[in-house]
Amino acid sequence: MSAKLFVGNLSFNVTENDLQDAFAAHGRVVETNLMMDRATGRPRGFAFVTMSTPEEAKKAIDALNGKELAGRALTVNVAKPREERSGGGGGGGRGYAGGSRDRY
């Protein structure tokens, strides 16, 4: 069973290959997913790395959490499941205020 890790506080210069290399020293990396901003195409400063076993994930957390990569101290922990977002949105439009606009 694999284990997904959250990796935060990444330098914007870090690539998926850099993550692969850093985490491979602690076990088999199944997948790396560097999160990118849709609008700009630039990295968002965090990623997800999937290790092949929970034991390897724990080794990677112990070894890399707080360690420096490309000049920034990494935050590495077990990824939490994504929370469901409510479908609606918070309004924003101006509703009908009543009456007529032609009162003059």
Summary of the structure (lengths in Angstrom):
residues: 104
radius of gyration: 21.5
end to end distance: 72.9
largest distance: 77.3
contacts: 242
relative contact order: 0.25
helix: 19%
strand: 30%
